[in-house]
């Protein structure tokens, strides 16, 4: 018999019973608690039908119950897919969580759904027309808002035109209630041209991205909309030498002499019409102070553009020798670069006079770029360097390659005649 000091005092008491089941029938997990001097053990015993007898010990009750639940989840037909876990949720909260998980869309977690609900719930309530007024005030450049991005009156008019049907139809709705399917009708009208659809799309995308940033909507509802593609079906209109000659000859007559500088700059500098007259606004159009026609040294004559397209600019454009000659003559006569009054009407009448009523927008610019490819008036050679084209005309090589390069049928000899006009 062992000495008394070496014997461990062991008391066995029934801990709890758990019903079990396998594919052969029911049985019982019997758990007893073995109490030693300084610790306890939880002993699990069971005899499942058709399987090995179970007899295991665990250091605490939760470890024991966890093992039993894990065994049941793997072996009981009615418990397949269940897992044991510890939680601080009460029974009512657990039931809500179980129902919520079953209602979740495929591929969405409960945390993602709660996050989206939280974002939606935190969004501010504001109507579409109110948000548009706030956005418009922020974007229009004024004396009090010098950082506004819409600097040209034409841009403001264009944006107002784009959003007029939106405000009319859904202006009273809350931004947060709008869905993705509510918007395509305002930009994806098949009757509109590709460029028109793209312009509207960009304007709406910028507005609703701003709405998300301002927390007027919990997401950017334009983010999954497909951007319209522009496929040019016809090549840019390029004037022939004969048509160019008619324009220059007509603009030299007393009736249209006020347009001579405008026509020459469009044809030989390749400037956009708006970059010259800026909406035929005499206060902001090009003036003689923007030109350096007789520079010192080896520098080429150039014009400093106050704006390119609709944006302010400090870009320069070199002026070809034949263009400089024309501009010097007009300046000496005391003519303005752009007529002070009725410029748009004079230009329309001049086109009619030259039988060019179907002249496309910026056709004179397209003519200059195409002839410049054939013959650079500064080197008297064909233009091969894309950087030269980029500096002279300000558009990308991709645009030039698709729209201008080698599309005109003029020869190098014709190009040289063009730059001598």
C-alpha positions as CSV (number, residue, x, y, z in Angstrom):
1,X,0.0,0.0,0.0
2,X,1.3,3.4,-1.0
3,X,2.2,6.0,1.7
4,X,-0.6,8.4,2.5
5,X,1.4,11.4,1.2
6,X,1.7,9.8,-2.3
7,X,-2.0,9.1,-2.8
8,X,-4.1,11.6,-4.7
9,X,-7.5,12.3,-3.5
10,X,-10.0,11.7,-6.3
11,X,-13.8,12.4,-6.2
12,X,-16.0,11.5,-9.1
13,X,-19.3,13.3,-9.6
14,X,-21.7,13.3,-12.5
15,X,-21.2,16.5,-14.5
16,X,-23.8,16.4,-17.3
17,X,-25.3,14.3,-20.0
18,X,-25.5,15.2,-23.7
19,X,-27.7,13.3,-26.2
20,X,-26.0,12.1,-29.3
21,X,-26.9,10.4,-32.5
22,X,-25.1,8.9,-35.5
23,X,-26.4,7.1,-38.6
24,X,-27.0,3.9,-36.6
25,X,-29.1,5.4,-33.8
26,X,-29.1,7.3,-30.5
27,X,-26.7,7.2,-27.6
28,X,-25.5,9.4,-24.6
29,X,-22.4,11.3,-23.9
30,X,-21.8,10.9,-20.2
31,X,-19.5,13.5,-18.6
32,X,-18.1,13.0,-15.1
33,X,-16.0,15.4,-13.2
34,X,-12.9,14.0,-11.6
35,X,-11.7,16.3,-8.7
36,X,-8.1,16.1,-7.6
37,X,-6.4,18.0,-4.9
38,X,-5.5,21.0,-7.1
39,X,-7.3,20.5,-10.4
40,X,-10.3,18.9,-12.1
41,X,-10.7,16.8,-15.2
42,X,-13.8,16.3,-17.3
43,X,-14.1,12.8,-18.6
44,X,-16.4,12.0,-21.6
45,X,-17.6,8.5,-22.2
46,X,-20.0,7.3,-24.9
47,X,-20.6,4.2,-26.9
48,X,-21.9,5.2,-30.4
49,X,-23.6,2.3,-32.3
50,X,-21.3,0.8,-34.9
51,X,-18.3,2.9,-33.9
52,X,-15.4,2.8,-31.4
53,X,-16.1,3.5,-27.8
54,X,-15.3,7.2,-26.8
55,X,-13.3,7.9,-23.6
56,X,-11.6,11.2,-23.4
57,X,-10.5,13.7,-20.7
58,X,-10.4,17.5,-20.9
59,X,-9.1,20.2,-18.6
60,X,-12.2,22.3,-18.4
61,X,-15.9,22.2,-19.2
62,X,-15.8,24.4,-22.3
63,X,-13.1,22.3,-23.9
64,X,-15.2,19.3,-23.2
65,X,-18.5,20.7,-24.6
66,X,-16.6,22.1,-27.6
67,X,-15.3,18.6,-28.5
68,X,-18.7,17.1,-28.1
69,X,-20.4,19.7,-30.3
70,X,-17.6,19.4,-32.9
71,X,-18.1,15.6,-33.0
72,X,-21.9,16.1,-33.4
73,X,-21.5,18.6,-36.2
74,X,-19.3,16.1,-38.1
75,X,-21.3,12.9,-37.3
76,X,-24.9,13.7,-36.6
77,X,-27.1,13.9,-39.7
78,X,-29.3,16.6,-38.2
79,X,-26.2,18.7,-37.1
80,X,-24.3,18.7,-40.4
81,X,-22.8,22.2,-41.0
82,X,-23.2,23.4,-37.4
83,X,-20.2,24.8,-35.5
84,X,-19.7,25.5,-31.8
85,X,-18.7,29.0,-30.8
86,X,-18.7,31.4,-27.9
87,X,-20.6,34.6,-28.2
88,X,-21.9,37.5,-26.1
89,X,-25.1,37.7,-28.1
90,X,-28.4,37.0,-26.3
91,X,-30.8,34.4,-27.8
92,X,-32.9,37.1,-29.5
93,X,-29.8,38.6,-31.1
94,X,-28.5,35.2,-32.2
95,X,-31.9,34.5,-33.9
96,X,-31.8,37.9,-35.7
97,X,-28.2,37.1,-36.9
98,X,-29.2,33.7,-38.2
99,X,-32.2,35.1,-40.1
100,X,-30.0,38.0,-41.5
101,X,-27.4,35.6,-42.8
102,X,-30.0,33.6,-44.7
103,X,-31.4,36.8,-46.3
104,X,-28.0,38.0,-47.5
105,X,-27.4,38.1,-51.3
106,X,-24.9,35.6,-52.6
107,X,-21.3,36.7,-52.1
108,X,-22.1,39.3,-49.5
109,X,-21.0,39.0,-45.9
110,X,-23.1,40.2,-42.9
111,X,-20.4,42.8,-42.1
112,X,-20.5,44.2,-45.7
113,X,-24.3,44.4,-45.5
114,X,-24.2,46.2,-42.1
115,X,-21.5,48.6,-43.4
116,X,-23.6,49.5,-46.5
117,X,-26.6,50.1,-44.2
118,X,-24.5,52.3,-42.0
119,X,-23.3,54.3,-45.0
120,X,-26.8,54.7,-46.3
121,X,-28.1,55.7,-42.9
122,X,-25.4,58.3,-42.4
123,X,-25.9,60.0,-45.8
124,X,-27.3,63.5,-45.6
125,X,-30.8,64.3,-46.9
126,X,-30.8,66.7,-49.8
127,X,-32.8,67.0,-53.0
128,X,-31.2,66.8,-56.5
129,X,-32.0,70.4,-57.3
130,X,-30.5,71.6,-54.0
131,X,-27.4,69.6,-54.6
132,X,-27.1,70.9,-58.2
133,X,-27.3,74.5,-57.0
134,X,-24.6,73.9,-54.4
135,X,-22.4,72.1,-57.0
136,X,-22.9,74.8,-59.7
137,X,-22.0,77.6,-57.2
138,X,-18.8,75.7,-56.3
139,X,-17.8,75.1,-59.9
140,X,-18.5,78.5,-61.6
141,X,-15.5,80.8,-61.4
142,X,-16.5,84.3,-60.1
143,X,-14.7,87.1,-58.3
144,X,-15.8,85.6,-55.1
145,X,-14.9,82.0,-56.2
146,X,-11.5,82.3,-57.9
147,X,-11.0,78.5,-57.7
148,X,-14.0,77.6,-59.8
149,X,-13.2,75.2,-62.6
150,X,-15.9,76.5,-65.0
151,X,-14.2,79.6,-66.2
152,X,-15.9,80.1,-69.6
153,X,-19.5,81.3,-69.9
154,X,-19.9,78.7,-72.7
155,X,-19.1,75.9,-70.2
156,X,-21.7,77.2,-67.7
157,X,-24.3,77.3,-70.4
158,X,-23.4,73.8,-71.5
159,X,-23.7,72.4,-68.0
160,X,-27.0,74.1,-67.4
161,X,-28.3,72.6,-70.6
162,X,-27.2,69.1,-69.6
163,X,-28.8,69.3,-66.2
164,X,-32.0,71.0,-67.2
165,X,-33.9,67.7,-67.9
166,X,-32.5,66.1,-64.8
167,X,-33.7,68.9,-62.6
168,X,-37.1,68.9,-64.3
169,X,-37.7,65.1,-63.9
170,X,-36.0,64.1,-60.7
171,X,-35.0,67.4,-59.1
172,X,-37.4,66.9,-56.2
173,X,-36.1,63.4,-55.2
174,X,-33.5,62.9,-52.5
175,X,-30.0,62.1,-53.8
176,X,-29.8,59.1,-51.4
177,X,-32.8,57.5,-53.0
178,X,-31.5,57.5,-56.5
179,X,-30.5,54.2,-58.1
180,X,-28.1,53.4,-61.0
181,X,-31.0,52.7,-63.4
182,X,-32.5,56.2,-62.9
183,X,-29.7,57.9,-64.8
184,X,-29.0,56.5,-68.3
185,X,-32.0,58.2,-69.9
186,X,-30.3,61.6,-69.3
187,X,-27.1,60.8,-71.2
188,X,-27.7,57.7,-73.3
189,X,-30.3,58.9,-75.7
190,X,-29.6,57.0,-79.0
191,X,-30.7,60.0,-81.0
192,X,-27.7,62.0,-79.8
193,X,-24.3,61.8,-81.3
194,X,-21.5,59.9,-79.6
195,X,-19.7,63.1,-78.6
196,X,-22.9,64.6,-77.2
197,X,-23.6,61.5,-75.1
198,X,-20.0,61.4,-73.9
199,X,-20.1,65.1,-72.8
200,X,-23.3,64.5,-70.8
201,X,-21.9,61.4,-69.3
202,X,-18.8,63.1,-68.1
203,X,-20.8,66.0,-66.6
204,X,-23.1,63.6,-64.7
205,X,-20.3,61.4,-63.5
206,X,-18.4,64.4,-62.0
207,X,-21.6,65.6,-60.3
208,X,-22.5,62.3,-58.7
209,X,-18.9,61.6,-57.7
210,X,-19.0,64.9,-55.8
211,X,-22.3,63.9,-54.2
212,X,-20.7,60.7,-52.8
213,X,-17.8,62.8,-51.5
214,X,-20.3,65.1,-49.8
215,X,-22.1,62.1,-48.4
216,X,-25.3,62.9,-50.1
217,X,-25.2,59.3,-51.4
218,X,-23.5,56.3,-49.9
219,X,-22.0,55.3,-53.3
220,X,-21.1,56.7,-56.7
221,X,-24.1,55.6,-58.7
222,X,-22.3,56.3,-62.0
223,X,-19.3,54.1,-61.3
224,X,-20.7,51.1,-63.2
225,X,-22.2,53.0,-66.1
226,X,-20.5,52.2,-69.4
227,X,-18.6,55.2,-70.9
228,X,-19.8,56.1,-74.4
229,X,-17.3,55.4,-77.2
230,X,-16.7,57.8,-80.0
231,X,-16.0,56.2,-83.3
232,X,-15.2,58.6,-86.1
233,X,-17.0,57.5,-89.2
234,X,-15.7,60.3,-91.5
235,X,-12.3,61.9,-91.7
236,X,-11.9,65.6,-90.8
237,X,-12.7,68.0,-93.5
238,X,-9.6,69.4,-95.2
239,X,-9.8,72.3,-97.6
240,X,-8.3,72.1,-101.0
241,X,-5.8,74.7,-102.3
242,X,-8.6,76.2,-104.4
243,X,-10.9,76.5,-101.4
244,X,-8.2,78.1,-99.3
245,X,-7.4,80.5,-102.2
246,X,-11.1,81.6,-102.3
247,X,-11.2,82.2,-98.6
248,X,-8.0,84.3,-98.6
249,X,-9.2,86.2,-101.7
250,X,-12.6,87.0,-100.3
251,X,-11.3,88.1,-96.9
252,X,-9.0,90.6,-98.7
253,X,-12.0,92.5,-100.1
254,X,-13.2,95.6,-98.3
255,X,-16.4,93.8,-97.3
256,X,-14.7,91.0,-95.4
257,X,-11.3,92.6,-94.6
258,X,-12.1,92.6,-90.9
259,X,-11.8,88.8,-91.0
260,X,-8.5,88.5,-92.7
261,X,-6.4,87.9,-89.6
262,X,-9.0,85.4,-88.2
263,X,-9.0,83.4,-91.4
264,X,-5.2,83.5,-91.6
265,X,-4.7,82.4,-88.0
266,X,-7.1,79.5,-88.5
267,X,-5.6,78.3,-91.7
268,X,-1.9,78.8,-91.1
269,X,-1.5,78.6,-87.2
270,X,-4.0,75.9,-86.8
271,X,-5.7,77.6,-83.9
272,X,-9.1,76.6,-82.7
273,X,-11.7,79.2,-83.7
274,X,-12.6,79.8,-80.0
275,X,-9.0,80.3,-79.1
276,X,-9.0,83.3,-81.5
277,X,-12.3,85.0,-80.9
278,X,-13.5,83.3,-77.6
279,X,-17.1,83.5,-78.5
280,X,-16.5,86.7,-80.6
281,X,-16.0,88.5,-77.4
282,X,-13.9,91.6,-78.2
283,X,-12.7,92.0,-74.6
284,X,-11.2,88.5,-74.3
285,X,-10.3,87.6,-77.8
286,X,-6.7,87.7,-79.2
287,X,-5.2,91.1,-79.5
288,X,-2.0,92.4,-81.1
289,X,-0.4,92.5,-77.7
290,X,-0.5,88.7,-77.6
291,X,1.7,88.5,-80.7
292,X,5.5,88.7,-81.1
293,X,5.7,89.1,-84.9
294,X,9.3,90.5,-85.1
295,X,11.4,88.8,-82.4
296,X,15.0,89.5,-81.8
297,X,17.7,86.9,-82.7
298,X,16.9,83.5,-84.1
299,X,13.6,83.1,-82.2
300,X,10.5,82.4,-84.4
301,X,7.5,84.7,-84.4
302,X,4.8,83.4,-82.1
303,X,1.5,84.1,-80.4
304,X,0.8,83.6,-76.7
305,X,-2.6,82.0,-76.1
306,X,-4.5,83.3,-73.1
307,X,-6.6,80.1,-73.2
308,X,-6.5,76.7,-75.0
309,X,-10.0,75.4,-75.6
310,X,-11.9,76.6,-72.5
311,X,-8.9,76.6,-70.1
312,X,-6.5,79.4,-69.3
313,X,-3.1,78.9,-70.8
314,X,0.3,80.3,-71.3
315,X,1.1,78.3,-74.4
316,X,2.8,79.7,-77.4
317,X,2.3,78.8,-81.0
318,X,4.9,79.5,-83.7
319,X,3.8,81.5,-86.7
320,X,4.8,80.5,-90.2
321,X,6.5,83.1,-92.5
322,X,3.5,83.5,-94.8
323,X,1.2,84.0,-91.8
324,X,3.6,86.6,-90.2
325,X,3.5,88.6,-93.5
326,X,-0.3,88.7,-93.6
327,X,-0.5,89.7,-89.9
328,X,2.0,92.5,-90.2
329,X,0.1,93.9,-93.2
330,X,-3.2,93.8,-91.2
331,X,-1.7,95.3,-88.2
332,X,-0.1,98.1,-90.3
333,X,-3.6,98.8,-91.8
334,X,-4.9,99.3,-88.2
335,X,-7.2,96.3,-88.3
336,X,-8.1,94.3,-85.2
337,X,-7.3,90.6,-84.9
338,X,-11.0,89.9,-84.4
339,X,-13.9,92.3,-85.4
340,X,-15.3,94.3,-82.6
341,X,-18.9,93.7,-83.7
342,X,-20.9,91.2,-85.7
343,X,-18.0,88.9,-86.2
344,X,-20.1,85.7,-86.2
345,X,-22.4,87.2,-88.9
346,X,-19.4,88.3,-91.0
347,X,-17.9,84.8,-90.8
348,X,-21.2,83.2,-91.9
349,X,-21.5,85.6,-94.9
350,X,-17.9,85.0,-95.9
351,X,-18.5,81.2,-96.0
352,X,-21.5,81.7,-98.1
353,X,-19.5,84.0,-100.4
354,X,-16.9,81.3,-100.9
355,X,-19.5,78.5,-101.3
356,X,-18.4,76.8,-98.1
357,X,-21.7,76.7,-96.3
358,X,-21.1,73.1,-95.2
359,X,-17.8,73.9,-93.6
360,X,-17.2,71.6,-90.5
361,X,-16.2,73.0,-87.1
362,X,-12.4,73.7,-87.0
363,X,-12.0,72.6,-90.6
364,X,-9.4,75.3,-91.1
365,X,-7.5,73.9,-88.1
366,X,-7.7,70.4,-89.6
367,X,-6.4,71.8,-92.9
368,X,-3.3,73.4,-91.2
369,X,-2.5,70.2,-89.3
370,X,-2.7,68.0,-92.4
371,X,-0.6,70.3,-94.6
372,X,1.9,70.6,-91.7
373,X,2.4,66.9,-91.8
374,X,3.2,67.0,-95.5
375,X,5.5,70.0,-95.2
376,X,6.9,71.8,-92.1
377,X,7.0,75.5,-93.2
378,X,9.9,76.1,-90.8
379,X,12.2,73.4,-92.2
380,X,10.6,72.8,-95.7
381,X,10.5,69.1,-94.9
382,X,7.9,66.5,-94.1
383,X,7.1,66.4,-90.3
384,X,8.2,63.2,-88.6
385,X,8.8,64.3,-85.0
386,X,5.6,64.0,-82.8
387,X,7.1,66.6,-80.4
388,X,7.1,69.2,-83.1
389,X,3.4,68.6,-83.8
390,X,2.6,68.5,-80.1
391,X,4.2,72.0,-79.6
392,X,2.6,73.5,-82.7
393,X,-1.0,72.2,-82.3
394,X,-1.3,71.0,-78.7
395,X,-3.1,67.6,-79.3
396,X,-1.8,64.1,-78.7
397,X,-0.1,61.9,-81.2
398,X,-2.9,59.3,-80.9
399,X,-5.5,61.9,-82.0
400,X,-3.3,63.2,-84.8
401,X,-2.6,59.6,-86.1
402,X,-6.2,58.7,-86.1
403,X,-7.7,62.0,-87.4
404,X,-5.1,63.8,-89.4
405,X,-1.9,62.0,-90.3
406,X,-1.9,60.9,-94.0
407,X,-5.7,61.3,-94.3
408,X,-5.5,64.2,-96.8
409,X,-4.8,63.6,-100.4
410,X,-2.6,66.5,-100.9
411,X,1.0,66.0,-102.2
412,X,4.1,67.5,-100.7
413,X,4.2,69.9,-103.7
414,X,0.7,71.1,-102.8
415,X,1.7,71.5,-99.2
416,X,4.6,73.7,-100.2
417,X,2.2,75.8,-102.3
418,X,-0.1,76.1,-99.3
419,X,2.6,77.5,-97.0
420,X,3.5,80.0,-99.7
421,X,0.0,81.5,-100.0
